Amino acid sequence: MTGLDRQRVLLIHPLGYGAAAAGGDISRLANLMPPLGLASLAAWVEKHGFTADIIDCYARPQADAAIDAYVRDHRPGLVGFSCTTSSFLDGTRIAARLKGLLPGLRTVFGGPHVSALKTAILERFSAVDYGVIGEGEEALRELLASGGEAPAAIPGLAYRDATGKALFNGYPNQMLALDDLPFPAYHKLEGYPTAYRLPLFDYPTAPNATCISSRGCPYACSYCDRSVFGRSFRYNSATYMYEHLRFLRQSYGIRHVTFYDDNFTVNRARLVELCALLQRRPLGLTFNCAARAEHLDADLLRLLKAAGCWMISLGVETGDPELLSQHRQQADLQTVATALALIKKAGIRTKALLMMGLPGETEASIRRTKAYVFAQPIDTFNLAKFTPFPGSPAYASIHEHGEFNEDWAKMDCMHFQFVPRGLTRPRLEELYRDFQREHFQRAKVLLGYMTMAWRSPDSTRRFLGNLGKFLHFVRTTERYEAP
Ligand code: B12
């Protein structure tokens, strides 16, 4: 008898680095989005009679004391952590502390990092009792229902047997139907929605929200970690999506939503239906989504615009055709250019998602990317520093293509942990800075940002309020400014 509440789980989204640096973290200042995975888990287990609370350290960096107080006051039998690669070690730090604080407490980790490395995580980290590999709702529910007593019977779970050997039960035979999921438990996120913010200049109005309406992606790009939801594609129906948007509008006054689906437009029919619903019964909100170029056409774009679509992000990755073909299926920069032109023509903003430092990258390929990107009707872009995540196809052979420093805490797409053969880290940093600087110095781009004063007044206020920090980033490209 441990006196722990085995019906209760505390779910934690770790910050990933020392809390003192959070105020000067350019990534958090530019965007801070809610952990929808944890909110979905909380809603699911509460629907099944358990109690779940969430502490999001990304939104509340000084949360250590609050976490300890929660564990002392409520004595949860289980504490769950949602981790990417860069936030994983911070998660194990908190887990080890909590186990010291409350003997008998068990920890479960989920998210992309654990889903990619599976039992290897349990072999190396004693603070991790269980790993949930892939989709988490049912595995967490079963873990709570069994009080942790029958781990071998839970599909999707990694655990240690009586001898201490780490085992994985394999994936469940059947995945959830996404329309069976309750809406994420937004009320469990302290300060929702105003504690969160979409990327600067990516929205017209606040308060805003993020949504995920599908899981999985049928493609297998070399840089993408799909270890959680794999290659199948499941999605919410148009009616469910419409009701979800209506709920956000009515309960939280949301005025704009960004859909973070990997492939929002893959199923054209559901979008046509959603657009019709939004036109027939408007909700007074706008939305953004991300798409692949080959899944867009002029008719669909017209419908999306009429339904309130404000911006579409396109995965461009690189403007060098040869490099692109090494990393992506159906790589065709002409298709991307056509899609960008169609989006603009429909009156929707365009955002390009780019990467620098892929295996095979050279100074010449970076020059070609710059020329391509600057020639396209792109309103804004996100330039990530390529990072070979353990769950991505590129990871397996990464050492053949350059120098890789596998320091998990820094694998956040804002550090060049991988340097392709023929380049050096300082040179890559310089090329990255030049790319950003040249973009922001173009008259057309500057003018575009000036129009944000009325197109996205909330972004403009955030930007001006942190001007010094943003200029520091453009000059140095460093993620953290000294506290
Ligand atoms: C929105 C998003 C963000 C948001 C919110 C992050 C969040 N934690 O929710 C923000 C902008 C903050 C973000 C930041 C980053 N992100 Co991000 N992000 C996404 C995105 C597009 C959607 C996440 C999501 O909501 N999914 C839907 C929910 C339902 O799924 P889920 O979160 O995976 O949760 C399910 C399971 O994983 C599992 N699960 C998850 N946690 C737990 C915990 C427990 C206890 C259990 C039992 C189960 C469980 O159950 C959940 C329900 O089924 C994903 C791609 C994707 N399609 O998932 C990338 C993704 C997660 N991000 C990624 C990266 C690289 C980053 C950044 C490093 C990059 C950057 N500079 O922006 C940072 C890291 C920040 C951090 N501290 O972790 C990578 C992670 C790869 C890796 N191995 O690390 C992904 C997978 C994209 C990719 N394909 O490469 N991201």
Residues whose N, C-alpha, C, O or C-beta is under 5 A from the ligand:
A	BS01	B12	P14 L15 G16 M33 P34 P35 L36 G37 S40 G80 F81 S82 C83 T84 T85 S86 S87 V108 F109 G110 G111 P112 H113 V132 G134 E135 G136 E137 L140 I212 Y223 C224 D225 V228 Y260 D262 F389 M411 D412 C413
